[in-house]
Amino acid sequence: MNKTAIIAIAVVAVVAVAGAGVAIVLMNQDKTPTATFLIEDQDGVYFWAEGKGNTAADALTKMSPGVKATLVDSSFGKYLSAVNGLSENYTTDSCYWGVYYYKDSKWTMSDVGLSSLNVSDYPTIGLFYLVCDATTYEIKEGGPNNVTVPSIEDKKVWNGSKDGTVFAITSHTGMYFYINSNASGTMAERFLAATSDFKIPYNASKSGIKDMFGLGTVKIDEDYLYWVQYVVDENGEWAKSPKTLPNIEDANDYKQMAMVYGISSMSAGVDTPLPPIYK
């Protein structure tokens, strides 16, 4: 056998081995579909999340960082009991998480449960907290017809990054979520960068937050409903921030902050539960 033939055989062998390697890699790739979730409460506070699974129920058990969904077994499959601090409640009205899917440029309430909603068919799913009449079950608050719904083109899922400052944003309903930014400057500039990056409706004020998601300061009796600013103190616990966003001149002073929409006097805490400190 001549030298040219030997080289040709070697090249074929190398190509065959390389091809086998590529085939193995492709076979080992995770082909589980990914669902994108829009999660929005009845006050119009929202965030985006992702989960992997063949059904919506499966995907909710494997969610992106900072998202905790509680599923409950029932005779018709699993249903969603709570997401990030906001749970079903039947004390007065019927308050629960309604399931929708996005198709043909609109949100439609699903006629099947989470366990039967296939992610491959409906990759964009809406979880809207609904307040319904306890007798008629008519939707009174929440849902895509009653709150401002963000464009799906603007969706961005927080990846769990701790770069810069992690901001926990909590609605008066108790629902929380996280975003972050490592922009330089004051904390006000860093928070503006974070809300801009994640497409969150936000207007600044001299104290930092004029309104967010259209929710601003409201006087209630002798107290106020407003965005109260918290920081993680030296003991690793939430404490009311000693300075407002614009007066924290170095954004690197705090690794975590919380913006909690709650009823509060200027000295007391808020009626809204504080979010978990992100670990």
Backbone hydrogen bonds in HBPLUS format (Angstrom, degrees):
<---DONOR---> <-ACCEPTOR-->    atom                        ^
c    i                          cat <-CA-CA->   ^        H-A-AA   ^      H-
h    n   atom  resd res      DA  || num        DHA   H-A  angle D-A-AA Bond
n    s   type  num  typ     dist DA aas  dist angle  dist       angle   num
A0006-ILE N   A0002-ASN O   3.20 MM   4  6.53 157.7  2.26 149.7 156.0     1
A0007-ILE N   A0003-LYS O   3.06 MM   4  6.31 159.9  2.10 150.6 155.3     2
A0008-ALA N   A0004-THR O   3.01 MM   4  6.24 156.5  2.06 146.7 153.3     3
A0009-ILE N   A0005-ALA O   2.97 MM   4  6.22 159.4  2.01 150.7 155.6     4
A0010-ALA N   A0006-ILE O   3.04 MM   4  6.27 155.3  2.11 146.3 153.1     5
A0011-VAL N   A0007-ILE O   2.94 MM   4  6.20 155.5  2.00 150.0 156.4     6
A0012-VAL N   A0008-ALA O   3.02 MM   4  6.26 161.8  2.05 150.8 155.3     7
A0013-ALA N   A0009-ILE O   2.97 MM   4  6.20 154.0  2.04 145.0 152.4     8
A0014-VAL N   A0010-ALA O   2.94 MM   4  6.20 158.1  1.99 149.7 155.1     9
A0015-VAL N   A0011-VAL O   2.95 MM   4  6.17 165.2  1.98 153.2 157.1    10
A0016-ALA N   A0012-VAL O   2.90 MM   4  6.06 154.1  1.97 145.6 153.1    11
A0017-VAL N   A0013-ALA O   2.92 MM   4  6.17 159.2  1.97 149.5 154.7    12
A0018-ALA N   A0014-VAL O   2.88 MM   4  6.11 164.3  1.91 152.8 157.5    13
A0019-GLY N   A0015-VAL O   2.81 MM   4  5.97 157.3  1.86 146.7 153.5    14
A0020-ALA N   A0016-ALA O   2.94 MM   4  6.15 151.8  2.02 144.3 151.9    15
A0021-GLY N   A0017-VAL O   2.94 MM   4  6.24 150.6  2.03 146.1 154.4    16
A0022-VAL N   A0018-ALA O   2.99 MM   4  6.32 156.0  2.05 151.2 156.8    17
A0023-ALA N   A0019-GLY O   2.98 MM   4  6.20 155.9  2.04 144.9 151.8    18
A0024-ILE N   A0020-ALA O   2.92 MM   4  6.19 153.1  1.99 147.4 154.2    19
A0025-VAL N   A0021-GLY O   3.00 MM   4  6.26 160.2  2.04 148.9 154.0    20
A0026-LEU N   A0022-VAL O   2.91 MM   4  6.16 162.5  1.94 152.1 156.7    21
A0027-MET N   A0023-ALA O   2.89 MM   4  6.08 150.8  1.97 143.8 152.3    22
A0028-ASN N   A0024-ILE O   2.94 MM   4  6.15 142.0  2.09 143.9 154.1    23
A0028-ASN N   A0025-VAL O   3.14 MM   3  5.11 122.9  2.49  92.4 106.8    24
A0029-GLN N   A0026-LEU O   3.34 MM   3  5.26 153.9  2.41  96.6 104.1    25
A0053-GLY N   A0033-PRO O   3.08 MM  20  5.84 160.7  2.11 164.8 170.8    26
A0035-ALA N   A0051-GLY O   2.75 MM  16  5.32 171.3  1.76 171.6 171.3    27
A0051-GLY N   A0035-ALA O   2.99 MM  16  5.32 148.3  2.09 147.3 155.1    28
A0036-THR N   A0123-PRO O   2.76 MM  87  6.10 169.1  1.78 173.1 173.9    29
A0125-ILE N   A0036-THR O   2.83 MM  89  6.18 163.1  1.86 163.0 168.7    30
A0037-PHE N   A0049-ALA O   2.71 MM  12  5.11 172.9  1.72 151.5 153.9    31
A0049-ALA N   A0037-PHE O   2.94 MM  12  5.11 150.9  2.03 145.1 151.9    32
A0038-LEU N   A0125-ILE O   2.87 MM  87  6.34 154.8  1.94 152.6 160.8    33
A0127-LEU N   A0038-LEU O   2.76 MM  89  6.05 171.2  1.77 167.2 169.0    34
A0039-ILE N   A0047-PHE O   2.94 MM   8  5.51 176.8  1.94 174.8 174.6    35
A0047-PHE N   A0039-ILE O   2.98 MM   8  5.51 142.9  2.12 145.7 157.4    36
A0040-GLU N   A0127-LEU O   3.02 MM  87  6.40 164.1  2.05 159.4 162.7    37
A0129-TYR N   A0040-GLU O   2.97 MM  89  6.42 161.5  2.01 158.7 163.8    38
A0041-ASP N   A0045-VAL O   3.00 MM   4  5.65 158.0  2.05 159.2 161.6    39
A0044-GLY N   A0041-ASP O   3.12 MM   3  5.54 164.4  2.15 113.4 117.3    40
A0064-SER N   A0050-GLU O   2.81 MM  14  5.35 129.8  2.06 158.5 162.4    41
A0052-LYS N   A0062-LYS O   3.29 MM  10  5.75 144.6  2.42 136.3 141.5    42
A0119-VAL N   A0054-ASN O   2.97 MM  65  5.58 163.0  2.00 133.5 139.0    43
A0059-ALA N   A0055-THR O   2.95 MM   4  6.25 163.1  1.98 154.0 158.6    44
A0056-ALA N   A0117-LEU O   2.92 MM  61  5.66 143.1  2.06 154.0 165.8    45
A0060-LEU N   A0056-ALA O   3.03 MM   4  6.22 144.6  2.16 144.3 152.9    46
A0057-ALA N   A0114-LEU O   3.15 MM  57  4.85 147.5  2.26 119.1 112.7    47
A0061-THR N   A0058-ASP O   3.04 MM   3  5.47 156.0  2.10 110.3 118.0    48
A0062-LYS N   A0059-ALA O   3.07 MM   3  5.30 158.0  2.12 107.1 114.1    49
A0084-ASN N   A0068-LYS O   3.06 MM  16  5.44 163.7  2.08 153.8 158.1    50
A0070-THR N   A0082-ALA O   2.86 MM  12  5.07 166.6  1.88 148.9 150.2    51
A0081-SER N   A0070-THR O   2.77 MM  11  5.46 162.2  1.80 162.9 167.9    52
A0072-VAL N   A0079-TYR O   2.87 MM   7  5.42 160.0  1.91 155.9 162.7    53
A0079-TYR N   A0072-VAL O   2.89 MM   7  5.42 154.3  1.96 147.7 155.4    54
A0074-SER N   A0077-GLY O   2.95 MM   3  5.14 123.0  2.29 117.5 133.7    55
A0077-GLY N   A0074-SER O   3.18 MM   3  5.14 163.3  2.21 111.2 110.8    56
A0088-GLU N   A0081-SER O   2.86 MM   7  5.56 144.7  1.99 165.1 173.0    57
A0083-VAL N   A0086-LEU O   3.07 MM   3  5.46 154.2  2.14 139.7 144.4    58
A0086-LEU N   A0083-VAL O   3.04 MM   3  5.46 165.1  2.06 122.3 127.2    59
A0176-TYR N   A0084-ASN O   3.10 MM  92  5.70 150.3  2.20 147.4 156.6    60
A0089-ASN N   A0095-CYS O   2.82 MM   6  4.99 159.8  1.86 139.2 144.5    61
A0095-CYS N   A0089-ASN O   2.83 MM   6  4.99 153.6  1.90 153.9 159.8    62
A0094-SER N   A0132-CYS O   2.88 MM  38  4.97 162.0  1.92 149.4 150.9    63
A0132-CYS N   A0094-SER O   2.80 MM  38  4.97 161.2  1.83 138.8 145.1    64
A0096-TYR N   A0130-LEU O   3.03 MM  34  5.47 147.0  2.14 145.0 154.4    65
A0130-LEU N   A0096-TYR O   2.74 MM  34  5.47 173.6  1.75 168.9 166.6    66
A0098-GLY N   A0128-PHE O   2.69 MM  30  5.16 162.6  1.72 161.0 155.8    67
A0128-PHE N   A0098-GLY O   2.99 MM  30  5.16 151.7  2.07 148.5 152.8    68
A0110-SER N   A0099-VAL O   2.87 MM  11  5.78 167.9  1.88 140.0 144.2    69
A0100-TYR N   A0126-GLY O   2.82 MM  26  4.73 158.3  1.87 150.2 152.1    70
A0126-GLY N   A0100-TYR O   2.83 MM  26  4.73 160.9  1.86 120.3 126.7    71
A0101-TYR N   A0108-THR O   2.89 MM   7  5.53 152.2  1.97 149.0 155.9    72
A0108-THR N   A0101-TYR O   2.96 MM   7  5.53 161.9  1.99 155.4 160.9    73
A0102-TYR N   A0124-THR O   2.99 MM  22  5.56 159.6  2.03 158.1 155.8    74
A0103-LYS N   A0106-LYS O   2.99 MM   3  5.60 160.6  2.03 163.3 161.6    75
A0106-LYS N   A0103-LYS O   3.19 MM   3  5.60 145.8  2.31 108.2 116.9    76
A0116-SER N   A0113-GLY O   2.99 MM   3  5.44 151.7  2.08 111.9 120.7    77
A0117-LEU N   A0114-LEU O   3.42 MM   3  5.17 157.5  2.48  95.7 102.1    78
A0121-ASP N   A0118-ASN O   3.20 MM   3  5.50 135.5  2.41 101.6 112.7    79
A0122-TYR N   A0118-ASN O   2.96 MM   4  6.18 151.4  2.05 147.0 156.2    80
A0131-VAL N   A0141-GLU O   2.93 MM  10  4.93 167.0  1.95 140.7 140.6    81
A0140-LYS N   A0131-VAL O   2.67 MM   9  5.54 162.7  1.70 157.1 163.4    82
A0141-GLU N   A0131-VAL O   3.14 MM  10  4.93 154.2  2.21 135.8 140.2    83
A0133-ASP N   A0138-GLU O   2.89 MM   5  5.32 157.0  1.94 145.7 149.6    84
A0137-TYR N   A0133-ASP O   2.74 MM   4  4.61 138.5  1.91 127.9 137.9    85
A0146-ASN N   A0143-GLY O   2.97 MM   3  5.54 163.1  2.00 122.7 128.2    86
A0147-VAL N   A0143-GLY O   3.22 MM   4  6.29 132.0  2.46 159.0 171.8    87
A0154-ASP N   A0151-SER O   3.02 MM   3  5.46 152.8  2.10 109.3 117.3    88
A0155-LYS N   A0152-ILE O   3.24 MM   3  5.19 165.9  2.26 104.0 107.2    89
A0165-THR N   A0181-SER O   2.92 MM  16  5.76 159.3  1.96 157.5 157.1    90
A0181-SER N   A0165-THR O   3.24 MM  16  5.76 145.8  2.36 143.3 152.9    91
A0166-VAL N   A0255-LYS O   2.84 MM  89  6.20 164.9  1.86 148.6 147.0    92
A0257-MET N   A0166-VAL O   2.97 MM  91  6.40 155.9  2.03 156.3 160.4    93
A0167-PHE N   A0179-ILE O   2.76 MM  12  5.33 161.5  1.79 150.0 156.2    94
A0179-ILE N   A0167-PHE O   2.98 MM  12  5.33 148.2  2.08 145.6 155.7    95
A0168-ALA N   A0257-MET O   2.82 MM  89  6.27 161.0  1.86 150.6 156.4    96
A0259-MET N   A0168-ALA O   2.79 MM  91  6.19 157.0  1.84 159.8 166.7    97
A0169-ILE N   A0177-PHE O   2.89 MM   8  5.55 158.2  1.94 159.4 165.7    98
A0177-PHE N   A0169-ILE O   3.02 MM   8  5.55 135.5  2.23 140.1 153.5    99
A0170-THR N   A0259-MET O   2.93 MM  89  6.22 168.6  1.94 159.3 158.8   100
A0261-TYR N   A0170-THR O   2.96 MM  91  6.15 175.2  1.96 164.4 165.3   101
A0171-SER N   A0175-MET O   2.85 MM   4  5.38 160.0  1.89 162.7 160.8   102
A0174-GLY N   A0171-SER O   2.95 MM   3  5.34 160.6  1.99 110.7 117.2   103
A0251-ALA N   A0185-GLY O   2.99 MM  66  6.01 154.2  2.06 170.2 162.1   104
A0190-ARG N   A0186-THR O   3.05 MM   4  6.41 152.3  2.13 145.3 153.3   105
A0187-MET N   A0248-ILE O   2.94 MM  61  5.51 156.4  1.99 157.3 164.6   106
A0191-PHE N   A0187-MET O   2.82 MM   4  6.00 159.7  1.86 150.5 155.5   107
A0192-LEU N   A0188-ALA O   2.97 MM   4  6.10 156.1  2.03 143.3 150.1   108
A0193-ALA N   A0189-GLU O   3.03 MM   4  6.21 152.0  2.11 139.5 146.9   109
A0194-ALA N   A0190-ARG O   2.97 MM   4  6.25 152.3  2.05 144.9 152.4   110
A0195-THR N   A0191-PHE O   2.95 MM   4  6.19 169.0  1.96 156.7 158.4   111
A0196-SER N   A0192-LEU O   2.96 MM   4  6.01 151.2  2.04 142.8 151.4   112
A0197-ASP N   A0193-ALA O   2.88 MM   4  5.97 156.6  1.93 144.6 151.2   113
A0198-PHE N   A0194-ALA O   3.05 MM   4  6.26 153.4  2.12 148.2 154.5   114
A0200-ILE N   A0195-THR O   2.81 MM   5  4.90 170.9  1.82 150.9 152.7   115
A0199-LYS N   A0196-SER O   3.26 MM   3  5.03 164.3  2.28 101.2 104.5   116
A0213-PHE N   A0201-PRO O   2.85 MM  12  5.03 158.9  1.90 138.4 144.8   117
A0203-ASN N   A0211-ASP O   2.94 MM   8  5.40 164.2  1.97 159.7 158.4   118
A0210-LYS N   A0203-ASN O   2.78 MM   7  5.38 155.4  1.83 145.5 150.8   119
A0211-ASP N   A0203-ASN O   3.27 MM   8  5.40 157.2  2.32 137.2 140.3   120
A0208-GLY N   A0205-SER O   2.98 MM   3  4.84 150.9  2.07  97.7 107.0   121
A0212-MET N   A0215-LEU O   3.04 MM   3  5.23 150.9  2.13 130.2 134.4   122
A0215-LEU N   A0212-MET O   2.90 MM   3  5.23 165.1  1.93 113.8 118.3   123
A0218-VAL N   A0225-LEU O   2.85 MM   7  5.05 152.8  1.93 142.2 151.3   124
A0225-LEU N   A0218-VAL O   2.72 MM   7  5.05 166.5  1.74 156.1 161.0   125
A0220-ILE N   A0223-ASP O   2.87 MM   3  5.28 164.7  1.89 135.3 139.6   126
A0223-ASP N   A0220-ILE O   2.87 MM   3  5.28 151.7  1.95 142.3 139.2   127
A0224-TYR N   A0264-SER O   3.26 MM  40  5.59 162.3  2.29 130.1 135.3   128
A0264-SER N   A0224-TYR O   2.79 MM  40  5.59 157.6  1.84 158.4 161.9   129
A0226-TYR N   A0262-GLY O   3.13 MM  36  5.80 158.8  2.18 146.6 142.0   130
A0262-GLY N   A0226-TYR O   3.08 MM  36  5.80 152.0  2.16 159.9 151.9   131
A0228-VAL N   A0260-VAL O   2.78 MM  32  5.10 161.9  1.81 146.8 140.6   132
A0260-VAL N   A0228-VAL O   2.89 MM  32  5.10 166.7  1.90 151.9 151.6   133
A0241-SER N   A0229-GLN O   2.87 MM  12  5.65 177.7  1.87 137.7 138.2   134
A0230-TYR N   A0258-ALA O   2.80 MM  28  4.88 157.7  1.85 151.7 155.8   135
A0258-ALA N   A0230-TYR O   2.95 MM  28  4.88 155.8  2.01 124.5 129.1   136
A0231-VAL N   A0239-ALA O   2.88 MM   8  5.57 163.0  1.91 161.5 164.4   137
A0239-ALA N   A0231-VAL O   2.90 MM   8  5.57 146.1  2.02 157.9 168.9   138
A0233-ASP N   A0237-GLU O   2.81 MM   4  5.55 165.5  1.84 160.2 157.3   139
A0236-GLY N   A0233-ASP O   2.92 MM   3  5.35 161.2  1.96 117.7 121.2   140
A0247-ASN N   A0244-THR O   2.86 MM   3  5.43 137.1  2.05 118.9 131.7   141
A0248-ILE N   A0245-LEU O   3.21 MM   3  5.50 165.6  2.23 110.9 115.3   142
A0253-ASP N   A0250-ASP O   2.97 MM   3  5.77 160.0  2.02 128.0 129.5   143
